[in-house]
Structures are given as structure tokens and as C-alpha cells.
Amino acid sequence: MHENTDPEVIVVEQIVSGTVTTTGRPFDFPGLLVIRVRNSRIVHVRDYMDGLGVAHAMDRLTAVAASLGKHP
């Protein structure tokens, strides 16, 4: 957890771990979670992940890399 000056905001670094069900491959993704709490309720959440790590775990990294710079 990271300290900050806004008492409503919680910033947490996290590692999401699991297994891809289609391949059985385990994965670990670093991420950042930003939560805003007001009156004891979560009012906003942002979850930032390593998108290339996700693509790699899903065996989609080559396709993602090939699509970079292409316009629809």
C-alpha cells in the first residue's frame, strides 16, 4: 500500500496469480489498484494491469504485437 495525501484514496500494488484454464499455464501479473472511499463506501475503482503480461499468458502476445500500429 502506498501513502498519499488524499484520505479518500487507497493505492495498492498487487500481484494477480492464477492459471489459464485453456492451457493450464500459471501466471502472475503485477498491477496497481486505486480505490476511492467516501462515507465508508467504495465510490470509484481503477485496476491497472500488465496488458502485455496478460497477452503472453493467453498465448496472444504475437497477435497483439502484430496489431500494434494498425488502424481499423
LOFI-808729 format. One record per residue (C-alpha): residue number from 1; residue in three letters; x, y, z. Coordinates in nm, 3 decimals. Example, Ala and Ser with C-alpha at 12.3 -4.5 7.8 and 13.67 -1.06 7.14 Angstrom:
<rs>
(1,'ALA',(1.230,-0.450,0.780))
(2,'SER',(1.367,-0.106,0.714))
</rs>
This chain:
<rs>
(1,'MET',(0.000,0.000,0.000))
(2,'HIS',(0.127,0.348,-0.086))
(3,'GLU',(0.080,0.651,0.134))
(4,'ASN',(-0.073,0.961,-0.026))
(5,'THR',(-0.219,1.294,0.079))
(6,'ASP',(-0.582,1.222,-0.011))
(7,'PRO',(-0.761,1.048,0.279))
(8,'GLU',(-1.026,0.911,0.040))
(9,'VAL',(-0.776,0.731,-0.184))
(10,'ILE',(-0.609,0.393,-0.131))
(11,'VAL',(-0.332,0.290,-0.372))
(12,'VAL',(-0.222,-0.073,-0.364))
(13,'GLU',(0.034,-0.264,-0.570))
(14,'GLN',(-0.079,-0.619,-0.625))
(15,'ILE',(0.014,-0.939,-0.800))
(16,'VAL',(-0.272,-1.134,-0.954))
(17,'SER',(-0.195,-1.507,-0.977))
(18,'GLY',(-0.390,-1.782,-1.142))
(19,'THR',(-0.399,-2.047,-1.411))
(20,'VAL',(-0.516,-2.012,-1.771))
(21,'THR',(-0.789,-2.275,-1.795))
(22,'THR',(-0.737,-2.343,-2.166))
(23,'THR',(-0.362,-2.409,-2.140))
(24,'GLY',(-0.300,-2.491,-1.775))
(25,'ARG',(-0.024,-2.228,-1.774))
(26,'PRO',(0.018,-2.043,-1.443))
(27,'PHE',(0.052,-1.664,-1.449))
(28,'ASP',(0.147,-1.374,-1.221))
(29,'PHE',(0.061,-1.017,-1.329))
(30,'PRO',(0.173,-0.706,-1.147))
(31,'GLY',(-0.096,-0.446,-1.109))
(32,'LEU',(-0.197,-0.126,-0.939))
(33,'LEU',(-0.533,-0.078,-0.769))
(34,'VAL',(-0.664,0.272,-0.694))
(35,'ILE',(-0.975,0.288,-0.475))
(36,'ARG',(-1.169,0.597,-0.366))
(37,'VAL',(-1.373,0.557,-0.047))
(38,'ARG',(-1.626,0.813,0.072))
(39,'ASN',(-1.854,0.775,0.376))
(40,'SER',(-1.730,0.416,0.422))
(41,'ARG',(-1.834,0.320,0.066))
(42,'ILE',(-1.624,0.249,-0.238))
(43,'VAL',(-1.719,0.515,-0.493))
(44,'HIS',(-1.455,0.455,-0.761))
(45,'VAL',(-1.208,0.181,-0.856))
(46,'ARG',(-0.933,0.171,-1.118))
(47,'ASP',(-0.742,-0.151,-1.178))
(48,'TYR',(-0.427,-0.123,-1.390))
(49,'MET',(-0.261,-0.445,-1.513))
(50,'ASP',(0.032,-0.551,-1.723))
(51,'GLY',(-0.154,-0.588,-2.053))
(52,'LEU',(0.140,-0.749,-2.232))
(53,'GLY',(0.177,-0.998,-1.948))
(54,'VAL',(-0.189,-1.089,-1.984))
(55,'ALA',(-0.147,-1.130,-2.362))
(56,'HIS',(0.157,-1.351,-2.307))
(57,'ALA',(-0.023,-1.574,-2.056))
(58,'MET',(-0.311,-1.615,-2.300))
(59,'ASP',(-0.072,-1.702,-2.588))
(60,'ARG',(-0.182,-1.382,-2.766))
(61,'LEU',(0.139,-1.177,-2.743))
(62,'THR',(0.237,-1.235,-3.107))
(63,'ALA',(-0.110,-1.129,-3.227))
(64,'VAL',(-0.108,-0.820,-3.004))
(65,'ALA',(0.239,-0.720,-3.121))
(66,'ALA',(0.139,-0.771,-3.485))
(67,'SER',(-0.164,-0.546,-3.441))
(68,'LEU',(0.032,-0.254,-3.292))
(69,'GLY',(0.028,0.043,-3.522))
(70,'LYS',(-0.254,-0.091,-3.737))
(71,'HIS',(-0.565,0.120,-3.774))
(72,'PRO',(-0.912,-0.031,-3.817))
</rs>
